[in-house]
Amino acid sequence: MKKKIVFIVSLSLIFAMLCAFLVACDGKAQQGKSAYELAVEQGFEGTLDEWLDSLKGIDGQNGVDGNDGADGAVTIQEIFDKAVAEGFKGTYMDFLQSYLNLSEDVQTASNLALLSAVKVRAKGVVTDRWGREQDSTSSGSGVIYKLNKDNGDAYIITNYHVVYNTNYKTEDKICDDLDVFLYGYDEFEEQAIPVKYIGGAYDYDIAILKVSGSEIIKSSDARAVDVASSKNVVVGSTALAIGAPSSGGETYYNEIKFSVTKGIVSVDSENITLNDATIGLSYTTRVMRVDTAINSGNSGGGLFNTKGQLIGIVNAKASSMSIDNMGYAIPSDVAVGIADYAIAHCDGEENKNIKKLYLGIAGTVNSSKAVYDTATATVKVVEEISVSLIEDDSLASDYLQVGDIFKAVDIDGERYEITRSFSLSDALWKVNDSTTSIALNITRNGEDKVVVIPISSSDFVALK
């Protein structure tokens, strides 16, 4: 039986009025192999624990100068030196993250993520219901996605609703006076870093901000966030929310401190409708649900796994006396897809709109089941998705048929399996200016086929 389910819940947008924050983070993700994996490639044979033991030497000796360490211990610096000798390439900070992430370490993950976190402050002029103009300050959080410390440049991901208000006097209703504060640099007004909105998507609640030539960033330990694909997020896994939530009421920027809250992923994907009459914003989008504590001011901040990797952008929480601990985050695959387009094409002036490849089709879920992976001891939902509607004269109209069952899509040499209702949509964020075609692997009338669809710039449509 074909079934299409949309879960809709009324939520409160979670940015704090009359306060200020912003998040900055380096976009150079550390996607390399762990030190253990490199050791295996160099010929080491044995388990992870055996490798760690080998670094200590025989009988507690460190294996370098033959002297016993304190109680036979080995320092992380010695392990780093050993890893470099075996082929590890990267800084000590990169190694520290790789090494310590071999096991879940919330403290290490949190401290890495804090270096990517910012407060976002929006100061604008709004018009009230009686037509009177007044100053308004609101706040939220964000993460540094791309970073060039030598130049003091950065790109920051936050929520659209952090910088948008239908009552702003600006033409596009985006605040034109924005700044951010790095973690540890939020005590004094002179530590505010001016930023510019360059582009975003209302319906996805994602906005991209740009920092140019900041001396504060040049001298800081700020880093770009490491990103994990949200398609690999598993229900029950740890979720850390990092942002600058306020306690409510009129709060000044230096009274709002960054915080880390811990919970788990409750639902890996569902659709919600958000409404906020105060700023005139309403949209429906796909999110992950967590029971991590989310408060006003967390909007735009990062949701991280226990490796300190970004898995989502916090954007809302359920607001009801009968609901407890229901927070939401936009999946990282969506947020990063929008950010990549904005960085490549948007300037905040003539070009502000995010565009995405539009196939002109709708899909439906034919079946759904839970699959247990004994290797990882995790359960994942697997769905069969087929074409339910094709728009006339659309890009896909000459290539797909109603009833085609999706298996995978190949984009620029990478294969993305289509096992969930959102898989194809998320994969299409990877299509860029250099992509000339995509190849859809489908089953039609019981026969497997590969359908190649040529694309051009005219096949991209602007998002709201």
N, C-alpha and C positions, 0 to 999 in steps of 0.2 A: 504494500500500500504506500503510495506516495504521500509524503507529509512535509509540510513547511511550517516551522514553528518560529514565531517571533515573540520574545519575552519583552514586555514593555513595563517600565516602572518609573514613577515620577521621582525625580531626584533634585537635590540641592546642589548647585554649583558651589565649589568650595574655595573661592578666593576671598580674601579678607578685605573689606572696605576700610578706608581710613588707616591704612598701614602700607608698608613697602617691602618687597623682596624681588630677587632675580637670581637665576642659576647660571653658572658658566661651566663648560666642561670640554675637554679635548676630544676631538672626534677621531683620533688615530687609534682605532681598536686594536687591542693585543689579541690577535687570533692565532698566534703561533702555537707550536707544540710544547708540551710540558717538558721539564728537564728529564723526567723518567723516560718519556717517549724518545727523546734524542739519544739517551743512553742506550736504549734498545736498538736504535738504528746503528749505533756505533759498535754493536756486538754484545751488549750485556744480555745475559740470559737469567731470568728469574722474575719473581713477583716484585710489585712496588715496595713492599716491606723489606724484601731482601736487598733491593737496590739502596734503600735508605740505610740499612744496616751496613752495607758495603762502604758507604761514605765515612763511617766511623773508624774503619781500619780494624785490625785484629786486636783482640783483647783491650779494646777501648783506645788504642793508639790511633792518632788522626791520619796516619799513612803519609804525611808530608815530611815532618822532621823527626818522627819516631818518638816524640815525647807524648806522654799521657796528658790528655786534657783534664779539666776539673771533673772528677767522678766519671771519667771516660766519655764526657760529652763532646759534641762537635758543634761548632758555631755555624750559623746560617751563612756567614761570610765564607767559611771554608767550603760549605756545600756549593755556594755560588761559584767559587773559584774552580771547584771540581766540575761543575756543570759547564762552565765556559771551556774548560779543557776538553770536554767531550762534545763540544759543538754548539752549545747554547749561545744564541745571539740575542742580545738585548741588554738593557740597563739592569742595574741591581733591583730597581723598583719593579721592572717587568718580571724578573726572576722571582722576587718575593711574592708577587701575585700568583705566578704559575706554581711555585713550590707549595705555598700555603693553601692553594685551592685544591690540592690533591684530596683534602678532606674538607667538610663543611666548617667554615670558620666565620661566624657572623661578625665578630669584631673586626677581623681583617677586611672582610667585604665592605662593612660599613665605613671604615676609615678610608678605603680606596674611593668609595663612592662620594664621600664628603668632599673630596678634592675636585669633584665634577659638579658640585651643587652650587646653586646661586639663589639669592632672593631677587625677585622682580618687583619693581615699583612703577606704577603708572600714575602720573599726575596730569590731570586734564581739566577742562572747563565743560560742565554739563548744564543742560537746561532742565529745570524742574517742571512739574505738571502745570505750573502757572506761568511758564515762560520766562522765569527768572534764571539768570546765569549765576553759577557758583563754582568755586574750586572743588575738585574731588581728587582724593588719593586712594588708590586701591593697591592690593599687593598679591603676590603669588610666588611660585617657585619655578625652577627650571634646571636643566642640565646642559653642560657644555658638550656639544656634539663634535665640533671640529675646533682645533686649536693650533695656532702658530705663535708660540711664545716669543720667538725672536722678534716678530713684528708687533706683538701685543694684540693679535687678531683672534677672534673666536666667533663661532656660530652657536647659538643657544636654542634649544627646543623648549617651548612652554605651551600652555593652553591658549587657544584663540580667545577664550572668554576672559583671560587675564588682561588682555590688551584692548578688548572690544567693549564698547558700550553704546547702545543706540542713542543715548543722550549726549554723547560727545559732540562738540561743535565741528569736528573735522568731517570732510566729505565722505570718507569711507568708514567713519565711526571707530577708527583705530586711534588709540592714544598717540600723540606726537611728542610726548615728553616722558621717555622711558629710561630707567637706569637699573643696574644690577649691583649686587654685593656678593663677593666671594665668601666662602666659609672662612671665618677667622678675620675677615676684613670688614666687619659690619658694625663697628662701634662708633665710627665717626662719619659725618656727612661727606668729608673730603675723600672718603674711600669709595664713594659711589662711582660706578663706571657707566658712562652714557652708552646707550645702545639704540639701534635703529631697527624698526620692523621692516623686513624685506618681503615677506610673503607668508601666506597661510591658507588654511581651508576651514571655513565656518562649519561645514557639515561633519568634519572630522575632529574639530576642536583642537587643531594644532596650529601654532604660529612659530615662525622662525625669526630670531633677532640676531643682529650683527654687531660685534664690537670691533672697532678699528683703532689701532695704535695706542693701546692702553699700557701706560707705564706700570700700573699695578699688576697687570697680568704678566708683564715681562719679568718682574722680580718675584712672582709668586710660585708656589708649588702646585698650582692648578693643573689639572690634566683633563684630557678628553675622555669621555665615558667609553668604557668597553661595552659592546652591544652583543647580546645573544638573540637569536631568532625566536620570536614569540611562538612560532609553530611548534617548538620543542618544549614549551612550558607544560608541566604535568600537574594535574590536580593534587593537592596535598604538599607540594613543594614549598619551601620557605620563601616568603615575599617580604622584602624590606622596603619601607617607604621613607624617603629622605626629602625633607623640605623645611619650610619655616612657618609652621602653623601659629596662628595667633590665639590668644585666650579670649578674644571677643572684645567689643567696645573700641574706643578710640585708642589706638596703639601706635607708637612711633617706631620707625625702622630699627633703632638700636635696642628696642625692648623685645624684639621678636627673635628668638634664638632658633638655630637649626636643630632639628630633632630627628631621631631614628626610631621608627616603630617596626615591630616584627609580627608577622602573622603567616598565614598560608594562602595559597591559591585555592579558592573555593570552587570556582567555575572557570574553565579555560576560555570559553567564548559564549557570549550571549548578546542580544540586542537590547538597548535601553533607549528611552526617550527622556531627554533632559529639558527642563524648563526653568527659566529664571526671568521673572517679570521685571526685576529691578534693572537689568541691563538689556532686556528685550531680546533674549536669545533662546531658541528652541530648536532642537534637532534630534534625530535618531541615529545612533551609531553602534558599532560593535565594540565590545569591551571585554576585559577579564574581570572577574569578581574576586575580591580578597576580603579576609576578615582582619587585615592589618588596620590598626587605628589610623583613620584619616580625619583631618580637621581643617577648618578654614585656614587658607594659606598654603595648604599642600598642593593646590592646583598647579599643574605644570611641572611638579617635581618628579623625580624618578622613582620607579618601582624596580628593585634589584633582586637578583638571586644571590645565593651564598658564595658566588664567585665574584661578587661586586659588579656583575654585568647587568646592563639595562635590559629589562624585559617589558617595560611599559611606561607610559606617562600618566601619572595619577590625574584624574579629572573630576571625580564626583563621589558622593556618598549618598546612600539612601537616607531620607529624612522622614522618619515616622516614629511615633511612640511605640508602635508594635514591631519595629525592626531593629535589630542590633547588629553591629559589626558588618555592615555591607558597604564596602568601598569598591571603587571601580578605576580601571586604568586602560588607556588606549594601547593596544598591542604595539610592541616595538617595531615590528615589520611595517606597520602603517605609518607610525611617527617618523621613522627613518626614511621611508619612501618619499614622504612629503618634504622632509628636510633636504634630501639629495636633490630633488627637483628645484626647490627654492634656491639652494646654493648655486646651482648651475644656471638658472634662468631668471631669478627675481632680483630686482634692485630696489624695491620699495618706492619706486617713482612711477615709471610707465608700466613696469611689469611687476604685478603683485599676485596674480592668480596662479594657482597650482593647476597643472594639466595632467591628465592621465589617459592612457590608451582606452578607447571605448569600443567594445566589440558589438554592442547592440543585442545582447542576449540576456535571458534570465534562466536560472537553474532551479532545480528542485531536488530534494533529498528522497531517493528511492528507498533506501534502507539504512539502518544504523546499528552498530554493534560495538561492544567493548572488547578490546583485544589485550591480553596480558602478555607482557614481554618478560620472559623468565631471566633474560640476561641483565636487564636493568631493574627488574622487580617493579615495573610501572604498568599502569593501565591507560590505554589511549582509546578514544572513540574513533571509529573508522566508519565513514559514510560513503555511500555510492551516490554520485551526483550526475544528473543528466540534464540536457537542454530541454526547457519547458516552453520557451518563447524566443522567437527571432524577429527582430524588427525589420520591416521592409526596407530595402536599400541600405542596410547597415553593413558594416565591415565584414561581419560574419555570414551575411545572408547567402553568399555564393559558395560557402565552404562547409557550413554546419547544417544539420537537420534536427528538427525536434525529435527527441528520443536518444540522440547520441549520448553515450556514457563517457564521461571524462576519466582519464587515467593519469595523465601527466601533461605538462607543458614544458617545452624546451625553449629557453631564452638565452641567446648569446652563449651557447655552449653549456649552459647549466640546466639540469633537469629538476623540476619542481613537481613532486607527486601531488595529485589532487585527491585527497582523502577526506576533506571536510568542505562544508559549503562555502567557506571563505578562502580556500586554498588558491583558486584561480585568481580571485580579486587581489589577494596579497602578492601573488607572484607578478602580476602586471605592473607593480611598482618598480620592478627591475627593468622594464622596457624604457630605453632612453633614445637620445637622438641618433646614436650609431646603430641602433637595432633596425634591421631591414625586414625581418620577418619573425614570426613565432611559429612553432610546430606543436600542434595539439595532438596528443596521443589519445585516441578514442576507440570505443567499441560501437559499431553500427550494425544492427541486425545480427549480432553474434560474431561479427568479423572485426578483428583489430585493424585499425587504420591510423595513418599519420597524415594529418591535414595541415599543410603549410599555408599560412596566411600572410601575404606581404603587407607591410605597413609603411605609412609616410607621416609626415608631420601633421597633415590634415586630419588624421585619424585620432588625434588627441583632443579632448574636450576640457574646457575650463571648469573647475569645481567651484561650487558656491563657497 
